[in-house]
């Protein structure tokens, strides 16, 4: 098991390296926009690119026949203008990028979101917001989803099961951006409590922050609750029809005892890994929700950075999502052996 875990961790890092390398090269093929700001800020940005190994700087006069479409001229107050060659060959920039990450942990600077600021500092400011709403949504949808799934399985083919199954299909079918718009319309403007429709400031009172979290957390939790309920009902219904459940009942266990001690435990091999999978799906779904609800998280940052061609921010944001997704899948695979001791990943036959 330890050998298998080590091999999978190494494979995760190799996968991250390949994905980010291909993404970086493809990003460099996209059109590049000039950094925003005044001339001193632009020169500071270009000088940083030169230091990172992405550009070449010329302070002397360049003959006109040597100027190309890739040459950037920065007009300054000095008699001699400053020229930057944009850019070095892509692979040369790629090796400089890799070297800067492994030696300095420098992922570059922002060109538009926060000019000349380190992209890691920008991610550090935005990450807590995404983590908070995703954790709150997960803490809500797990007990409610499992509870409704167990209830529907116990009441199989009865009116309760029919109502729960219908609601499940409705919430699974509704996209998150439609649901959040509907909730803002009903709970915020419909009730006259407009504060529900805005993201609260960090300095706002506790009551205002709770109200501001209500709609985005409820929207994220709704889809996950439906997913947990559907899978829990399906898996528990199948397990409850097995012969060992009949044996448990004949040995004197009540229906509740048989479900808790045997049915849920056998269903755990399928249901527990869903928790990690649903957390990843919630994290991906919050990207659209953050943009619509103006939440300053890494999801809305990713969309904004793409729109403003701030590719360094895009790279770090993508690295975050890639690493979280791959390590979550690894944890799911390893959890099978923890839930059911009979399962041993990587064991010899």
N, C-alpha and C positions, 0 to 999 in steps of 0.2 A: 504493500500500500504506500509506503514512504517513497519507494522508487517510482511508482506510478505518479504520485503527487509531484515529485521533483521534475519528472519528465514533462508533465502537463504545464507546470509553471514556466519551464524553459520554453515550451512551445507557445505559450501565451505571449511571452516577451518577443519571440521571433515573429509571431503574427502581427503584433503591434508595430514592430519595426518595419515589416513589409508594407503594411497598410499605410503608415505615415509616410514612408519613402515614396510610394506611388502617388499619394495625395499631394505631397510637396512638389513633385515633378510636374504633375498635372496643373497644380495651382500656378506654377511659374509660366505656364503656357497661356494663362489668361491675361487680358489687358490690365496694366497697372495704372492706377490713378496717382496723381501727385499728392503729397501730403498737404493737409490743410494748415492754415496759419500764415503768419507773416514771414518775411524772408529769413530773419534769424532762426525761427523755428524750423523752416524748411532746410536751412543749411545744417542745423543741429541733427536733423533726421538723416540727411544724406551722409554727414560725417560718421554717424553711427553705423550706417550701412557699409561704409568704407572700412571701418574698424572691424566689422563682423565678416568682411571678406566678400561682400555681395556687389560692390561697385568699385570703380577706379576714379580717383580725383585728379584733376588737372587745374593748376592755378596759373599756368602760363598761357599765352595766346596759342590757339590751335588754328592752323590754316583752314580755310573754308572747305578745301577738298577733303579734309580729314573728318569733318563733321558729318554725322549720320543721323538718321531718325531716332537712334537710340541714345543720342547725346543730349544731356539735360544742361541747360544754361541757367545759372542762378545769377540774376542781376543784383549786384551789391553796390555799395557806395565807393568801393575801391576802384582805382583806375583799371586794374586787371580783373576781368570777370572770372568767376569760378565755374568750372565745367565738371560734370560727373558723367562717366560713361555708364549707360544703363542698358544692359547689365553685363556681368561676366557670363560665360557659358553656364547653362543650367546645371550641368554636373559639377562644375567648379563651385557654384553656389551651394549645391547640395552637400558636398563634402565639408564646406565651411559651416553649413547649418548643423550637420551632425557633430562636427568637432566642437562647436560652441555649446551644444546641448550637453555633451558628455564631459567637457572640461570646465565649463562655466555655468552650466544649467541656465543658459541664456537662450530663450526662444524668440528673441527679437523684440521690437517695439511696435506700438500701434501707430497707424498712419491716419486714422480718421476717428475712431471711437474716443480715444484719449491720446492725442498726438504726443509722440516721444516718450510715452509712459511704457514701462515694461508690461508685456502681455500677461505675465504671471501675476503681477500685482492686480491687474484688471480682473482676472479669473478669481483671485483670492477674495476680491470685494463682492463678486457676484455669486460665488458658489454657495454661501450660507443660505441665501434666499431659496434657491432650488432645493437644497437639502431639507430645509424646514418644511416646505409644503409637501414634499414627497414622503417624508417620514410621518407627518401627521396623517396624510392620506392613507398610508400603509397601515398605521395603527388603527385606523377606523375601519378599513375595508376587510381586514383579516377576520376579526371576530364576527362582524355582521355577515360577511360572505359565507364563512363556514357555518354559522348558526342557521342562516336561511337554507343552505344546502342540506344540512342534517334534517331540518324541519320538513323540507320538501321530500326527502327520501323516506322519512318515517311516514308521511302522509301521501305516499305514492298513489297516483290515480284518483285522488280525492280533490274536492274543490280548492283546498289550501294549496296543493301541488299545482293545480291548473293556474291559479292566480300568480303564484311565485314564478312559474315557468313563463307565463305571458310577460310579466314585468322584466324578466331576464332578457328576453328577446328584444323588447323595446329599448332597454338601456344599452344593449350590445350594439344595436343598429344605429343609434344616434351618435354622430361624431361629437367629439369634445367641444369643438368650437361652436356647434349649434346648441349644445346643452348649456354652455356658459352664457351664451347670448340670451337664451330663454330664462335662465335663473336670474340674470341681471334685470330682465324685463319684469319678471314676476316679483322677486323678493326685494329688489331695490326700488325701481320706479313704480311698481304696482302698489307697494306698501308705503311709498313716500320716504323710505329710509335710503336716501341716495348714497350715504356713506358706505353701504354694502357694495357699491359698484366701483369703488376706488381702492387701490392698494394703500395701506396705511404707512405713514412715515415711522421711522425707528423711534422717534421721540414722542409718538402719539401715546395717549393713555392706553392702559391694558384693554379696556372695553372696546375702544376703537380698533385696536389691532385684532382682537378676536373677531369682531364683525367683518373686518377686511379680509380675514383668512377664510371666512365661512364659505363664500361662493367658490373660490378656486379649489379649496380642499374638497368640498362636496362634489365638484365636477370631476376631479381626478379620481375620487373614491368610487363614484357611481359605476364607472365602467369596470373597475377591478372587483367591486362587490358582485356584479353580474357574472364576471368570469369565475370567481371563486364559487359562487352558488351553483353555477351550471356544472362545473367539474366535480364539486363535492357531491351533488345529487347523483350524477351519473356513476361515479366510482362507488359511492356508498350503496346505491341500489344494486349494483352488480355483486358487491361483496355480501350483502345481506341475503342474496339468493343462493349462496353456497351452502354446501352440506354441513360445514363445521358450525355455522350459525344455528342450524336446527339441533345439532348435537349440544351446543352450549345451552340452548333453551331446555332441552330434555334433562340436562344435568341440574337444573334448578335455578339458573340465572334468569333474572327478569329481562324484559326487552331492552330496557335502558342499560342494564349491566352488560348485556351481550354486545350492544352497540359500542359502548365506551371501551370495554376491555378487548374486544376482538375485531369488530367491524372497522372502527376508526384506526386502530393500530395497523391493520392490514392495508387500509386505504392510504396510510401515511406515506408509503413509498411513492405514490403518485402525487399526493396533495401537498406535501411539504416542499418539494422543489418548486411548486407553483408559486410559492411566496416570493422566491428570488426572481422568478420569471416575471411575475406581475409587477415587482418593484422596478425592473428594467423597462417594462412597457409603460409604467406610469412616468418614469423619468423621460422617456421619449415623447410621450403625449404632452408633458408639461411644456415642451418647446413651443407648441402652437398656443397653448393656454397662456403662457407667460407673455407672448407677444400681444395677444388680444387684451389681456388684463393689465398690461403695463407693469408686470412683475420684473424687477431688475435682476433676474437670474441668468444662469449660463445658457438657458434655452433661448430666451429673447436676444441675448448677446450674440448667439450664433447666427440667427436670422438677420440681425442688424449688421453684423460684420460682413456677411455675404452681400447684402445690399450696398454697403459702402466700400466694398472691395478691400476691406482690412484683412488681408489674407493671413497675417501672423496670428491674429486673434482667432481666426477660423481654424488654423492648425492646432493651436492649444486646446480649443474647445472640442475639436474632433478627437484629439488624443485622450481627453477626459472621457468622452462617451465610449470610445473604443476600449479603453482600459477597464472601465466599469462593466461593460457588457461581457468582455472576455473573462474577467475574473469572476463575475457572477455565474457564468456558465460552468466554470471550473468548480465553483463551490457547489453548484447543483449536482454535478457528477459525483463529487466526493460525499455529498450528503446521503446518497443511496446506501453506502456502506455503514454510515452512522445510524440510519433509521432501521435498516435490516441487516443484522450481523452476518447473514448468509451471503450477502453481496460483498465481494471483494474485488475492487477494480485492479486490473493488472496482475491478478493472481495466475500462477501457472496452472495449466490443466492437469 
